[in-house]
């Protein structure tokens, strides 16, 4: 199949996938889009939202529709690295045998990742970066595709271990999950308080997803789009020649090169899912907020004057 035909097929599968997901998930269009973009871009997501907004249900639904294996790991203060990676045990023949942990799955929901100490967070983040784990000196490859969706509760800070910026940088997207509208909440309550059961169809399998991930990487990018993405990231760094006064006034730390890479891959995927064979600047803008919002650090003045990260990104894109 040619790349042009493959992109046309991707658009069809993407529409079918969204239809399937929306049988269970009401609303949250932007969230579903961004999670799917990150899957096809071979990235990971951090979902930030208060409890009860169907974050777990969303991940479970997507994994069913994609025909992928799914594990949920509840992060708690006493969770150890071996609890997620796996450990060696002595079997009946007195040989050490490695028992794989829940990390060996296609889709991992890391629930409330900021509730566990940095030692365990690091074990997960190593797996995200390398897509393999090491136990007792032996390296084990994780299944392909491998995708981590971590959740974080923004309102409770007691008993949490906030992710350092270097670890946040491993996530392609930081997705804000908001409350449903009145009409959406009516539909949610109606659907979830009856005895209706929804049977989901598998739209894609692991091999097809891997092929689409490779296809996204092959999409050509015009030089002006590359320059726009790199300049946008450069504008977030207060010591850069590209930095406007806004950055010097309100931003302590800007985004690193990984942001530029994700902006381009995300723009490629956004263009492909909309049936286009090459991204433009609008595709970069479409993915800029979830890619940059966790990579810039505001100073006290920005907080005092009511500049959110999203508002700063909007100003920098003008």
C-alpha positions as CSV (number, residue, x, y, z in Angstrom):
1,X,0.0,0.0,0.0
2,X,1.3,3.5,-0.9
3,X,1.7,6.1,1.8
4,X,-1.1,8.2,0.2
5,X,-3.5,5.2,0.4
6,X,-2.2,4.4,3.9
7,X,-3.1,7.9,5.1
8,X,-6.6,7.6,3.6
9,X,-7.0,4.3,5.4
10,X,-5.8,5.9,8.7
11,X,-8.5,8.6,8.4
12,X,-11.2,6.0,8.0
13,X,-9.9,3.9,10.9
14,X,-9.6,7.1,13.0
15,X,-13.2,8.0,12.4
16,X,-14.4,4.5,13.2
17,X,-12.3,4.5,16.4
18,X,-13.8,7.8,17.5
19,X,-17.3,6.5,16.9
20,X,-16.6,3.4,18.9
21,X,-15.0,5.4,21.8
22,X,-18.0,7.8,21.9
23,X,-20.4,4.9,22.5
24,X,-19.0,4.9,26.0
25,X,-17.3,8.3,26.5
26,X,-19.7,11.3,26.3
27,X,-18.0,14.5,25.1
28,X,-14.3,15.0,25.9
29,X,-13.6,15.4,22.1
30,X,-10.3,17.2,22.6
31,X,-9.1,14.7,25.2
32,X,-9.9,11.7,22.9
33,X,-8.2,13.4,19.9
34,X,-5.1,14.3,21.9
35,X,-4.8,10.7,23.4
36,X,-5.1,9.2,19.9
37,X,-2.6,11.6,18.4
38,X,-0.1,10.7,21.1
39,X,-0.7,6.9,20.5
40,X,-0.1,7.3,16.7
41,X,2.9,9.6,17.5
42,X,4.5,7.0,19.8
43,X,4.2,9.3,22.8
44,X,2.9,9.2,26.3
45,X,0.2,11.3,28.0
46,X,-0.3,12.9,31.4
47,X,-4.0,13.5,32.2
48,X,-4.7,16.1,34.8
49,X,-8.2,16.3,36.2
50,X,-10.2,16.0,39.3
51,X,-11.6,12.5,40.3
52,X,-14.7,11.2,38.6
53,X,-14.1,12.5,35.1
54,X,-13.9,9.0,33.4
55,X,-10.1,9.1,32.9
56,X,-9.8,5.4,33.7
57,X,-12.9,4.5,31.6
58,X,-11.4,6.5,28.7
59,X,-8.1,4.5,28.7
60,X,-10.0,1.2,29.1
61,X,-12.3,2.0,26.2
62,X,-9.4,3.1,24.0
63,X,-7.5,-0.1,24.8
64,X,-10.5,-2.3,23.9
65,X,-11.2,-0.4,20.6
66,X,-7.5,-0.8,19.7
67,X,-7.4,-4.5,20.6
68,X,-4.5,-3.9,23.0
69,X,-3.6,-5.3,26.4
70,X,-4.3,-2.9,29.3
71,X,-3.1,-2.7,32.9
72,X,-4.0,-0.2,35.6
73,X,-1.4,0.5,38.3
74,X,-2.6,2.4,41.3
75,X,0.3,4.5,42.6
76,X,0.5,4.6,46.4
77,X,3.3,5.8,48.8
78,X,4.3,2.2,49.5
79,X,4.6,1.1,45.9
80,X,8.1,-0.3,45.1
81,X,9.8,-0.5,41.6
82,X,9.6,-4.3,41.7
83,X,5.8,-4.0,42.1
84,X,5.5,-2.5,38.6
85,X,8.5,-4.0,36.8
86,X,8.5,-7.5,38.2
87,X,10.8,-9.5,40.4
88,X,12.8,-12.8,40.5
89,X,11.5,-15.7,42.5
90,X,13.0,-19.1,43.3
91,X,10.9,-21.8,41.5
92,X,10.4,-25.5,42.3
93,X,13.7,-26.5,40.6
94,X,15.6,-23.9,42.7
95,X,16.3,-21.7,39.7
96,X,15.6,-18.0,39.7
97,X,12.7,-17.1,37.4
98,X,11.6,-13.5,36.4
99,X,7.9,-12.8,37.0
100,X,6.8,-9.9,34.8
101,X,5.0,-7.1,36.5
102,X,2.0,-5.1,35.3
103,X,4.3,-2.9,33.2
104,X,4.4,-5.6,30.5
105,X,1.3,-4.5,28.7
106,X,0.5,-2.3,25.6
107,X,-1.3,0.4,27.5
108,X,-0.5,1.3,31.1
109,X,-2.7,3.5,33.2
110,X,-0.5,5.0,35.9
111,X,-3.2,6.2,38.3
112,X,-2.2,9.2,40.5
113,X,1.5,9.0,39.5
114,X,2.3,11.8,42.0
115,X,1.3,9.6,45.0
116,X,4.4,7.4,44.8
117,X,8.0,8.2,45.8
118,X,10.5,9.3,43.1
119,X,12.2,5.8,43.1
120,X,9.1,4.2,41.7
121,X,8.3,7.1,39.4
122,X,11.8,6.7,37.9
123,X,11.3,3.0,37.2
124,X,8.2,3.8,35.2
125,X,9.8,6.8,33.4
126,X,12.9,4.7,32.4
127,X,10.5,2.2,30.8
128,X,8.7,5.1,29.0
129,X,12.0,6.4,27.6
130,X,13.8,3.1,26.8
131,X,10.8,0.9,26.2
132,X,12.6,-1.8,28.2
133,X,13.3,-2.6,31.8
134,X,16.3,-4.1,33.6
135,X,15.9,-6.5,36.5
136,X,18.8,-8.4,38.2
137,X,21.2,-7.4,35.4
138,X,18.9,-8.8,32.6
139,X,17.1,-6.5,30.1
140,X,13.6,-7.3,29.1
141,X,11.9,-5.6,26.1
142,X,8.4,-4.2,26.7
143,X,5.6,-5.1,24.3
144,X,5.0,-3.0,21.1
145,X,3.3,-0.7,20.9
146,X,3.8,0.6,24.5
147,X,1.9,3.6,25.7
148,X,1.7,5.1,29.2
149,X,-1.2,7.3,30.3
150,X,-0.6,8.8,33.8
151,X,-3.2,10.6,35.8
152,X,-2.6,13.4,38.3
153,X,-5.1,15.0,40.7
154,X,-4.6,18.8,40.6
155,X,-6.4,19.6,43.9
156,X,-4.8,17.4,46.5
157,X,-1.2,18.1,47.3
158,X,-0.8,16.5,50.7
159,X,1.1,13.2,50.6
160,X,2.2,13.7,47.0
161,X,5.5,13.7,45.3
162,X,5.2,16.1,42.4
163,X,7.0,15.0,39.2
164,X,10.2,17.0,38.5
165,X,10.3,19.0,35.3
166,X,12.9,16.5,33.8
167,X,10.4,13.6,34.4
168,X,7.5,15.6,33.1
169,X,9.4,16.2,29.9
170,X,9.1,12.5,29.1
171,X,5.3,13.0,28.5
172,X,4.4,14.1,25.0
173,X,1.1,15.7,26.1
174,X,-0.2,17.2,29.3
175,X,-4.0,17.0,28.8
176,X,-6.4,18.9,31.0
177,X,-9.6,17.0,31.6
178,X,-12.4,19.4,32.4
179,X,-15.9,18.9,33.7
180,X,-18.6,17.9,31.2
181,X,-21.2,20.5,30.0
182,X,-24.8,20.3,31.4
183,X,-26.1,18.4,28.3
184,X,-23.1,16.0,28.4
185,X,-23.6,15.3,32.1
186,X,-27.3,14.5,31.5
187,X,-26.3,12.0,28.9
188,X,-23.6,10.5,31.2
189,X,-26.1,10.1,34.1
190,X,-28.8,8.6,31.8
191,X,-26.3,6.1,30.3
192,X,-24.6,5.0,33.5
193,X,-27.7,4.6,35.7
194,X,-29.5,2.1,33.4
195,X,-28.7,-1.6,32.7
196,X,-27.5,-0.8,29.2
197,X,-24.2,-2.6,28.3
198,X,-22.1,-1.5,25.4
199,X,-20.1,-4.0,23.3
200,X,-17.1,-2.4,21.7
201,X,-15.7,-3.6,18.4
202,X,-11.9,-3.8,17.8
203,X,-11.0,-1.3,15.1
204,X,-7.2,-1.8,15.0
205,X,-4.6,-4.3,16.3
206,X,-1.0,-3.7,17.6
207,X,0.6,-4.4,14.2
208,X,-1.6,-1.9,12.4
209,X,-0.9,0.8,15.1
210,X,2.9,0.2,14.7
211,X,2.5,0.6,10.9
212,X,0.6,3.8,11.4
213,X,3.3,5.1,13.8
214,X,6.0,4.4,11.1
215,X,3.8,6.1,8.5
216,X,3.6,9.3,10.6
217,X,7.4,9.4,10.8
218,X,7.7,9.3,7.0
219,X,5.4,12.3,6.4
220,X,7.5,15.2,4.9
221,X,7.6,18.6,6.7
222,X,8.1,21.9,4.9
223,X,11.1,24.0,6.1
224,X,8.9,26.9,7.2
225,X,6.9,24.6,9.5
226,X,10.1,23.2,11.1
227,X,11.4,26.7,11.6
228,X,8.1,27.9,13.2
229,X,8.1,25.0,15.7
230,X,11.8,25.5,16.7
231,X,11.3,29.3,16.9
232,X,8.1,28.8,19.1
233,X,10.1,26.7,21.5
234,X,13.0,29.1,21.4
235,X,10.6,31.9,22.4
236,X,9.9,30.2,25.7
237,X,13.6,30.5,26.8
238,X,14.3,33.8,28.5
239,X,18.0,33.8,27.6
240,X,17.3,33.1,23.9
241,X,17.7,35.8,21.2
242,X,14.2,34.8,20.1
243,X,12.7,35.6,23.5
244,X,10.1,38.4,23.5
245,X,9.6,40.7,26.5
246,X,6.7,38.6,27.6
247,X,9.1,35.6,28.2
248,X,11.6,37.7,30.1
249,X,8.9,39.1,32.3
250,X,7.0,35.9,33.1
251,X,8.9,32.7,32.4
252,X,11.7,31.3,34.6
253,X,12.5,28.2,32.5
254,X,11.5,27.3,28.9
255,X,11.0,24.1,26.9
256,X,13.9,21.9,25.7
257,X,14.6,20.3,22.3
258,X,12.2,17.4,23.0
259,X,9.3,20.0,22.8
260,X,10.4,20.9,19.2
261,X,10.5,17.2,18.3
262,X,7.1,16.5,19.7
263,X,5.6,19.7,18.0
264,X,6.7,18.3,14.6
265,X,5.6,14.7,15.2
266,X,2.3,15.9,16.7
267,X,1.8,18.3,13.7
268,X,2.4,15.4,11.3
269,X,-0.1,13.2,13.0
270,X,-2.7,16.0,13.3
271,X,-2.4,16.7,9.5
272,X,-2.6,12.9,8.7
273,X,-5.7,12.4,10.8
274,X,-7.3,15.3,9.0
275,X,-6.5,13.7,5.6
276,X,-3.6,15.9,4.7
277,X,-0.2,14.6,3.5
278,X,2.0,17.3,5.0
279,X,1.6,19.6,8.1
280,X,1.3,23.4,8.1
281,X,1.8,26.0,10.8
282,X,-1.8,25.5,12.0
283,X,-1.1,21.9,12.8
284,X,1.8,23.0,15.0
285,X,-0.5,25.4,16.8
286,X,-3.2,22.7,17.2
287,X,-0.8,20.6,19.4
288,X,1.2,23.4,21.0
289,X,-0.7,23.8,24.3
290,X,-0.7,20.2,25.5
291,X,3.0,19.9,24.4
292,X,4.3,23.1,26.0
293,X,2.1,23.6,29.1
294,X,4.2,21.3,31.3
295,X,7.5,22.4,29.9
296,X,7.5,26.1,30.8
297,X,7.8,27.3,34.4
298,X,6.2,30.6,35.3
299,X,7.7,33.0,37.8
300,X,6.0,34.6,40.7
301,X,5.1,37.7,38.7
302,X,3.2,35.6,36.1
303,X,1.2,34.0,38.9
304,X,0.5,37.4,40.6
305,X,-0.7,38.9,37.3
306,X,-2.9,35.9,36.4
307,X,-0.9,34.6,33.4
308,X,-1.5,30.8,33.1
309,X,0.8,28.6,31.1
310,X,-1.9,28.3,28.4
311,X,-2.3,32.1,28.1
312,X,1.5,32.5,27.8
313,X,1.6,29.9,25.0
314,X,-1.3,31.7,23.2
315,X,0.6,35.0,23.4
316,X,3.8,33.4,22.1
317,X,1.9,31.9,19.1
318,X,0.5,35.3,18.0
